[in-house]
Amino acid sequence: PTEYDLLDRAKALGEFIRSKMLEEGKRPRSSLYRLAVFWRKALELEGLEGIAFIAEKERDNLRLNIWDMRSAEILASRWPIFKRCIFCSGTLEPIEAFAEVIGLDDYYSIKVPPIYDPKNLRIYILNDVSTKGEELSEKMATRYVEAIVNFLKKVNVNSAIFTASYRVQERLIRIGLKEEVKGLGYSVFEESRGMTGLKARQILESFKKFRKAVLIAPMGGRFAEGADFPGEQLQAIFLVGIPFEKPTTRTQLYLDYYSKLYGKEKGRLYGYTIPALKRAAQALGRALRSPDDKAVFVLGDKRYKKYIDLLPEYVKEWSREISVEDIEDISTPW
């Protein structure tokens, strides 16, 4: 028998187990079924360009992944099925990059100017801090905490500290960020690694009940991308760094594949730079849920100036550069 025959038999046994569990009123689970389906798919995809097989250690377990990077190749054949497709988001720009990555050749783009009142927004880019590098030095981490404390002293509203990664977040917490924030009279809520959906909902609901609380979470996490904070539920955001992907095997495979497709410069832009700036834009958007919302933003990394053209229009038009010392003098729209 071939490996396919063996896997088909395993899958059939798994289906039998699932049906028996269903008859007994239990959830139809079968690890054997899932294992067989996974390995059959792996054999079918072996050797294809744009497919990566990745093994990752996750606590005491080994997680095996089939990672398909062929978004343009697969989706390009799907779009002609539809008569019209509409893509609408505040973070689609640059449109050309989005279209190329999803395999869209023929499209018409409409760009809507910012719907917000510039009088309701204050946007600052810090020009003397950065999370660049493998580790955040104690000196830089201390400077960030100083900047955040001065920021919170000025705003006195529900605020979020969105960090470039859990690594950066944990570094700031180790040198006393939470204690400093609590010392200002804020209640502190934190998104932690491995947090369950239930715990995240409880934190979100509790945070929204306050009017002087701080949420500490990574960009790209549950709260910085998926949560909704209308009105006064969130009015001030401090971004600590730029959320570039950690240089893992997965990241390198992605960049290698995109470089083959689009060239080295475009490959890095599409696969590394743009996704990070989109995560930052998503985080800022948590405080802007309607045209009348008021907010103060601090983009805490001097590299944001370099990537200003990849940020939302309201940041491009209304932001100004300041130093950490200048935070004491920032204004608020309330």
N, C-alpha and C positions, 0 to 999 in steps of 0.2 A: 504493500500500500504506500501511496505517496503521502507527503506531509499534508496535502489538501484533504485526502481521505480521512486521515487521523483527526484533523481539525473539524471536518464535517460530522464525524461521529461524536466528537466532544460537544459540538454545537447541538446535535440532536438530543444527546443526553441532558444537556442544559435546558433545552426546551421542555423535555419531559419533567424535569425537576420543577420548572416554573409552573407548568400546568397543574402538577400535584399540589403545590403550595397554594395555588389559586383556588383549587377545589376545597382545600382545608381552611379557606378564608384568610390566608396569610398573604403578605406582599410577595408577588412572583419574582423573587430574586434568585439568581444563580451565578456564582462566581465563575463556574465552569463555562457557562454560556458566554459571559463577557470576555473571558480569556480566549475562547475559540474565535469569537468574532474579531477581536483585536489582532490576533496573530494571522488570521486569514487576510485581513486588510493589509497587514504589514507585508506579507508575501506578494500580494497583488501590486503593491506600490514600490517594491524594492527596485532600485536602480533608476527611478524616474527623477529627472531634474526638478528641483524645487520641493522635494520631499526630504525631510530630515527625521532620523530616528534618534531620540534623545533619552538618556537615562539620567535621572536626577535623584539625589539622596534627599529624602523628606523625613526628618527626624530619624526614626528607626526603620523606615521603609525605603524601598527603591521604587521610584515612579517611572514607568516607561511611557513615552509619548511618541505619537506619530504627528509630526508637525508639517502641515501643508502650507507652503508659502506662495502658491500659484494663484493669487487672487485675480490678477489681470487675465491670465490664461483661461481660468475657469469661468469668470464672470463675463468675459467678452462674448462668449457664445450664448449667453443667456439674455442679454439686453435686446437683441432683435426679436425675441418672443413677444415683447411688450410693444404696444403702439406708442405709448408715452411713459416716461419715467420722470418723477420730480424728486430731487434731492434738496432738502432744506435743513440748514443748520447754521448756527453762528460760528462754527469752527471748521468750515469746509475749506477755507482759504489756506494756501494758494490753490485755486480751482484747477489749474493745469496739472498740478501734482496729483490731486485727488482723482481727476479723470484718468490719468495715465495708470495709476495704481489699480484702479478697478476695471481697466480695460475698456474705457469709454472713448470712442474716437469722434463721434458726431454729437455735439452738445451746444447749448446756448446758455450762457451764464448771465445772471442778474445779480448785481451787487447793491445791497440796500445800505444807505448811510446809517450811522448810529442813531438809534431811536431815543437815546437818553439825553437829558438836559445837562450840558457841561457844568452848569451851576451846582448840580447835584453830585458831581464826582470830583474826587481829588486823587490823582494818580502820581506816584513818585517812584523813580528808579534809583536805587542806591548805587553809587559809583565807587565804593571803597570796600565792598565785601563780596565774597564768592565761595561757593562750595566746591569749586574745581579741585580735582585731585582725588587720590585714593582714600585719604583720611582727612577729616576736618580737624585742623590743629586746635590746641586748647586756646590759643590767642584768638583765632577766628571764631571759634564757638562762643567764647566769652563776648566778643564784639557783637555777634548776632543776638545773644541774650540781652545785652545792653540796648541794642536797637529795638528789640521787641518790647522791652519794658517801657522805654520812652514812647513808643508807638501806642501802647495800651494806656499809658497815662493821659495821652491826648484824646483818645477816641471815646473811652468810657461807655462802650456799647457792646452788644454781642459780637465777638470777633473770632476769627479763625487764623491759626498759624498752620499753613499748609507747607510741608517740608518736601525737599527733593526726593527723599527716600526714608524708609524706616531707620536706616543706618544714621542718617543725619539727625532724625528726630530723637533717637535714643541717645545720641551724643549730647544734644542740647539738654535733654532731661537729666543726664548724668551729672552735668555741671550746674544743675539747680534751676532750670527754667520753670518747672512747675511751682517750686517754692517761691520764686520771685513773683510769678503771676498771682499766686494766692495772696501774697503780701500786699498786692494792690487792691484786694477786695473782690477779685474775680473768682467765680467757681470754675473749676477746670475739668474738662472732659477729654478723653484720649482714645484714639483708635489704635489698637494694638495688633500685633501679628497673630494670625490664626483666630481672630475674633469671630464668633458665630453670628449668623444673621439676626438671631433673637437679641443678643447682647447689643448689636449695632443699633437695632430699632429702639431699644430701651434708652441708650445713650442719646440718640437723636431726639426722642420725645422729651427727655429730661432737659436737654440743652435748649430746646425751643421754648420752654416755659420761663427761662430766665431772660433778663434784659441786660445783665452784666456777667457774661460767662465767656470762657475761651475754649474753643475746640482745637485740639492739636491732632493733626492727621497728615498722612502723606498724600501728595498729589498722585492721582492715579488710583487712589483707594476708594473705599465705599462712599465716604462723605464728600470728597473733593470732586467726584465725577457724577455720582448718582443721586445725591440728596438735593432736596428743594427747600430753600429758605426765603420765603416771601416776606416783604415788608421789613419789620424791625427784627426779624429772627436772626439775621446776620447782616451787619453793616460795615464791617471792617475786616480786611484780609491782608495778611503779611505772608508773602511767598519767600520761603527760605531756600534759595538756590533754584536751579533749573532741573527738572526731573528727567535727565538723560538716563537711558537704560544702563544698568551695570554691565561692564564688559564681560559677559558670560559667553559660554560656548554657543548658546542660543542666539545671542545678539550678533556674534561674529558670523554664524551661518546665514543669518538674515541679511547682514551687510554684504557678504560674499555673493549671495544669490541676486540681490538687487543691483550690485555692481556689474554682474554679468549681463543683466537685463538692460540697465540704463546708463552704464558707465560709472566709473569710480566716484566722481563728484556728485552726480545725481543720485547714485545709489546710497551714499551717506546722507544726503539731504532727505531723501524719501524714507529711508529706513531707520534713521537715527535722530536727525535734527528736528524735522517737522513733527513727528509724534510727540517729542518732548515739549515743544512749544504749544501743541494742541492740549496736552495735559495741563499746562499752566493756564491756558485760556479757559479751559473747562472749570478749573478751580476758581478763577476770578468770577466766572459767570454764576457761581452759587449765590452771590449777593445781588445780582441784577436779574430779577424775575419779572419786572414791569418797567415801563418808561418813567415812572415816577420814583423809583427806588433811589435812595441816597447811599453813597458808599465812599470809603477811603481805602485805597489800595497802595501797598508798598511792595514793589517787586525787588526783593532783596538779593540781587546778584548783578554785578557790573556787566556781565555778558548779555543781559537782556537788551542793552543798547545795541549790541552787535546784531541781534536777531529781531530788531524792532519791526522790520517789514513782515515778519511771520506772526506778529501779534495782532489782536483785534484792532479794528480801526480806531476805537475810542482810546486805546493805549497809544497808538501812533500819533493821534491828533492832540491829546490832552495831557500827556505825561510830561514830567520834568525831572531832571537829574538833581539829586541832592546827596549829601554825605550823611553818615550815621549821626554826626553831631547836629545836623540840620533838622533831624526828626522832632526835636523839642519845639521847633517853630512851625511845624506843618499846621495847616488849617483844616477844619472839618465843615461839611455842608449843613450841620445842625447847630 
